[in-house]
Amino acid sequence: MRIDSSTVAQVLPIRVQVENDVWWLVDERAGRFVSLGINHLQPDCWLAPYNREATLARYGADLESPDGGFAPHSDALKRLVNSCLDKLDDWGFNTLGMHTHGVPTELFAESKYFLACLDAFHLGSRFRFGVDRFPDVFDAAFEHHVEAKAQRVCEKLRGSANLIGYVFSDIPRWYFYPGQHEWLSLPVHPWVDDLRSLGPDAPGKKVWMEVLAANHGSVARCAAAHGVPDRQWDDLAARTRWPAPSDPRCAQEDSQAMLARAAERWYDVHTRALRRHDPGRLIFGDKLHSPHTIPHWLLDTVRRHVDVLLIQWYKPFAEQRGALIELHRRLGKPILNGDSGFACLKPPHQTEVKGYRVADLVSVGRSYTEYLDGIMSLPFMIGWHHCGFMEQWDGGKRSEHGELSENGLMDPFERPHEPVVRAVRQANLRAAALHAESARRVGI
């Protein structure tokens, strides 16, 4: 399933299209398709303490750079990537997902579809826990930064016929979801707290004051709700430290209103920059978490700016179906699950593993099949990017940073998990045919 981009002199951007009530990605060279992808083709899966020696023996000592990553211009890396592409072809994958790290795009852009993540501001899981501050999205400096990053990324990728589209960021913290225990009890979101703690002339602080004036009407009511003694709007504007609010419910309403303003600005700046530097490409917006965690005010912004909704949701299809249908009904957009997978723990090498946990490798293959068959039965689902490609064991770099070991279709020595890859191959090969019949089978 390699996609030859050398046959087209002029790049025609991939688009979305509805045919007989079914949504598709459309490539003018190859026709309609669904995106069947793999995430986590990245150095720390190949160059961990337990498999580094075997990897270098297989592909060459020049694979490793001085910093422990892939040497980007080495012949060894070309051999490794080509080996990976052969496996993906055999298993029926046509896309490398947004979590493809440390591998130069040019090594796979001619033969696989892919997503590009702008990541102008990294707002990932470890962001803003007493270390960093969220950006003031209303400041001109924020817009200039996004513009510059979009220009650099688009100049590199504009000529690629296999680029499906652009992602802004990986799960920015617009909302709370299970696991964010540090934030769950806070009536004011940390992003809003950063903005309201700016000086009176900061653009973000001025927007915060607009939100307070609209929500409360008078200084007295606002000050009472937020537990501050200020008697003038100018005093509130000058305030850079805010105590626990006297009225948490009102403070939470103010926080959500401010986040809605920030989200609109975030999406608008990113979208305009990408459309300016690579017109016609699909915009995926942020990769968002599961639908039940996405607040209504964020969906309103997403609807205005994205072409495809990109989500991350680690659950079996039976637990997702109803929520996916409702999400599409509200948005009217196609949906791609850009990050999820099924895993079984493999002791003694793993004490924790990423992915929705099932009993064994046979169950992993069965779960993959049920999930892909399921989403292909929904006319608006246009793909799934599996997490991940090669599994990790305890002691890998990601585990040292407190994250779960990656799930994968093969072990760290590139031995495929045969019960899994047999099921994956069969499911991938029939996915498009199942999707073509989805409107007739599902009443939505």
N, C-alpha and C positions, 0 to 999 in steps of 0.2 A: 504493500500500500504506500509506496513512495510516490511523491508528487513532483514531477519534473517541471521546474519553472523555466527551463532554458528554451522552451518552445514559444514563449510569448515575448515579443520585443517590448511591448508597452504593458506596464503593470495595470491590471484591472482588479481593483480591490474586491475581496470576498464580501458578499452581502448576505442578508437574510431575505427569505422569500416564502410566501405562503402558497402552496399548491394543493388544491382540493382539501382545504382546511387543515393542512399539515405544514408546520414550519420546517424550513431547511436552511442550512448554510449553502451558498451557491458559489462555485468557482467556475468562471467562464471557460476554463480549459477542460475541467473534468466533470462539470455538472454539479448536481446537488449532492450533499453529503451530511452526515452527522459527525461530530468531532469525538473521536475515541482516543483519549490521551493518557499519557503517563507523566507523573510528577517525580521529582527528586533524582534526576540524573545529575549528580553532584559529587565533588571530590571526596567528601568525608565518608561516603559509602564505600569507595574503592580503596582509600588510603588510611584506613583505621589501623590501630596497632595489630589486630589479629589477621588482617589480610593484605597489608601493605606490601610485604615481601612477595607474596604470590602474585599480586597485581603487577608489580614492577618486573617480575620475571616473565609474566605473560606478554606485557606490552612494551617494555623497555624502561631503563632507568631514567631516561629523559622525560618520562611522564610527569615527574614530580618537580614542582618549582621550589625555590628556596624557602618559601613561606608554608610549604606543605600542601598546597593546592595543585591543580592541574597546570602544567606548563603550557600556556595557550598556543604556542606555535610549534610544538613538538610533533614529530612524526608518531610518537607513541600515543599522543592524545587522538590523533587522526585514526589510528588503528582501533583505539578503544571505542570511539564514537561510531565508527563503521560497524564494529561488532555489535554495539547496542542497536543500531538501526536495523541490522539483519534480524536480530531477535524481535524487534518491534514489528517488522514486516511479517515474520513468521506467525506472530501472535495476533495479527490483525489490527494493530494500532496505527492511526494516521496522524497523530498530533503529539507534540511535546508541550506539556502544560506550562503554566506560568512559573511553577517552581522548578525551573531548570537552571541550576546555578553553577557558575564556574566554567562553563563550556562556551566558547565563542559561538555566537549565533551562526556565523558563516559555515560552521562545520555540519550543521543540520538543516539550514534554511532552504537548501535546494531540494530537499527530499521529503521533508515533513512539514505539515502545518504547525503553527506555533502561536502562542500569545506572548505579548510583550508587556511587562509591568513597568510603568513610569517610576513609581516609588520616589517621587520628589521629596517626600517626607516619610521616613519610616516610622509608622505608628503601630508597631507590632506588640506582642503580648507582654514584653518587659518594659514597654515605654511608660514613662511618667509614674513610676513608683518611687518618688522622692529623688529622682535623678535628673530627669529632663523636664522641659516645659513644652506644652503644646504650642504650635505656631499661632500667631495672630493672623488669621486668614483674611481679615479685613484690611490689613496693611498692604501698601503697594509693594513692599519688599517681598511679601509672600507671592504675589502675582508675578513679579520679575523672576523669582526663583523657579517657579513652575514653568514659566515661559522658557527660561534658559535650558532647563532639563528636557522639556519637550522638544526643543530645537535640536539638542544633541542626540537624543534617542531617535527622533524621526529622520534626521539626516542619514543615520546609519541604516535604518530599516525601510526607508521610503521605497526603495527599489525591489523589495521582496514581494514576490507574487504569492508566497505561502503564509504571509503574516495574516492571521485571522483578524486581529484587532488589538486594542490597547486596554490595559487595566490600570487604574489609578494606584491602588494600594491594597495590601493584604489585611483585611478585617480591621480597619481603623476603629477606634473605640468610641463610636457614636452612642453606644447603648451597652447595657449590662447583659451578660449571659452567664450561665452556670460556670463556675470556676473563677470568676472575678470577685472573690470574697472581699478583697480590700475595698471595693467600691460599692458593694451592695447596700450598705447602710448609709451611704452619703446622699442627702437630699439634693446637693449641688454637684453636678458632674465635675471631675477634675479639670476637664478642658474649659468649662465655664469658669471654674475657680481661677484658673490661670488668666483668663481674659478679664475677669472683673477685678483682679489684683494688679492690673496695669495702671500706669499713671493716667491722669485725666485727659491728656492729649492723644493717647493711643487710639487708633481707629477702633480696635476691639472694645475698648472701654466705652467709647461713644455709642456703639451699638448696644452694649449692655444697658446704658442709661436710657436708650430709646425703648428697650424691652421693659424696663422697670416703670417708666412713665406710662406706657401703654397698658400694662397689667394692673397698676395700682392707682394711677390718677393723681394721688397726692403723696408728698414726701412723708407725711406722718404715717400713712398706712404702709408705705414701703418700708420705712425704718422699723416700724413695729413688727412687721413680718420677719425681717432679717435680723432683729435683735441688736440694732445699732441706735445710738442716740442722735444721729444727724437730723438737722432741722431744715437744711437747704439742699437742693439738688446738687449744687456745687460741692457741698461737703461729701455727699455720696460719691460724686465723681472723683474726688480726691482720695477716697478711701482705698488703701491697698491691702488691708488685712480685714477679713470678715469673720466674725465669730459664728458659732453654731446658730442657725436661725431659730427664732421664737416660734415660727409657724412653718414647720418642715413641708407641709403640703403646698403652701404658697411658694416657698423657695424652690420646690421641685418643679412647679409649673413655670416659674421664671427660667429655671435651668433648661427645661425642655424647649421653651420658646427661643432661648438663645442658641441652643444646639441646632434648631431648625434653621435659624438665620445663618449659622456657620456652615451647615451642610449645603445650603443653597449656594453660598459663596464658593465653597470647596469644589462642588461639582461644576459650577459655571466656569470657574477659572481653568480647571483641568480640561473641560470639554472644548472651550474656545481655543486653548493653546494647541491641543492635538488636532482639531479641525483645521487650524491655520497652517500647521506644519506638515500634515499628511491628510489632505482632504479625501473624504470618501471611505475612510477606514471605519470599521465597526468600533463603537465605544461600549465597553463593558462596565465602566464605572469601577467602584471598589468591589473586591470579592467580599461579599457579606456573609454573615453567619446564617443559621437556620431560620426559616421564615417566622417562627413564633417569637424570635428575639428582635425582629425588625419593627420599629415603631411606625405608626401611620404617617407621621410627619416626614420621616425619611423616605418612605415609599413615594410620597408626592413629589419629592425632589428627584428621586431616581427616575420616575416616569418621564419627567421633562427632559432628561439629559442622556439616558443610555439607549442603545439599540438592543442589547441583550443583557439580561440580569445574570450575574455570575454569583453563585453561592457556594458555601462549604457546608455539607451536612452529612454526618456519619450516622446514618440510621438505615435499617432495612426499608425496602420500598413500601411494604404494607403500612409502615408507620409514617411515611412521607406523602403518600398519594393524595389524601384529602387536602393537606396544607399546600402542596404544590398547585393543585387545581385552583384553590382559593387565591393563591398568590398571583397566578396568571390572570385570573378573572379581574383582580384589582389593578394589575399593571397593564395588561394587554400586550406584554412583551414575551419573546421566547426566553427560555431559561436554560442555563448550562450549569451542571454541578461541576465546579472546577477543582474539587478536592474532597475525596472521601475514599474509604476502602474498608475491607474486611480482613481480619487477622486472627491468627491463633498464636498463643504463647509457645515458644520453643525452648524449654529449659534443656540443659543448664546455661545456654548461651544468652537467654533473655529473661530478665525479671519483670520487665514491662514492655509493651509493644503498642505502637500507634495503630489506630483503626478500630472499627466496631468488632468486639471480641466474639469469636465463635469457637467451637470445640476443637476442630482439627483442620488439616489441609483439605480434606474432601469437603468439609463444610464451607471453607473459604471459596472453593470453586463453585459450589452450589449457590452460595450467597451472591457471588459476582453475577452468575447467570440470572438469578431471580431479580437482582437489582437492575441490570441492563435491560432485560426483557421488559421489566416493569416500566422504566422511564421511556423506553421506546414505544410503549403503548399509549403514551400521552403525546398528543400532536404538537404541543408547544415545547417539549424538551428536545434540545438539539445536541446533547452530548453529555459525556461524563469523562473526567480526568482522574484516573485512579492514583491513589496514594499507597504505595509508590512503586518503584521499579526493582531496586535491589534492597533486601532487608539489611538492617543493622543488628549487631549484637551489643551487649553491654560493653562499655569501654570506648564506643565510638564518640566522635567529637560532640555530636548533638546531645548524647546522654550526659557528657561531662557538664553541659550547661543546664542540666536539670530537665531536659525534654525526653519524651519517650523515644525508644528506638524505632526507626522506620520499619514499616511493613514493606513487603516486596514479593515479587513473583519468582525470585531466585534467592539463594543464600549468598553470603558475601564472597564466595568463591565461584560465583556465576553458574552454580548447579541449579537448573530450574526445578521448581516444585511441580512435578509432573501432574498431580491431580488438579492443581490450580490452572496451569497453562493449557491443559486440554480443554477445560471448561471455558476458559477465557477465549481461546481461539474460536471455538464453536459459537459462542455468544456474539463475539465481535463480527464474525462473518455474516451472521443473519440480522444484525442490528438494523441496517438500512431497510431491508425488506419488511421487517416488523413495523418500523416507523411509517413506511409508506401506507400501511393498512390501518394505522392507529385511529384515524378519524372515524372509520367505520365500526371500530370495536368499542370506542369510548365516547359516551355522550357528554360533551362538555359545552 
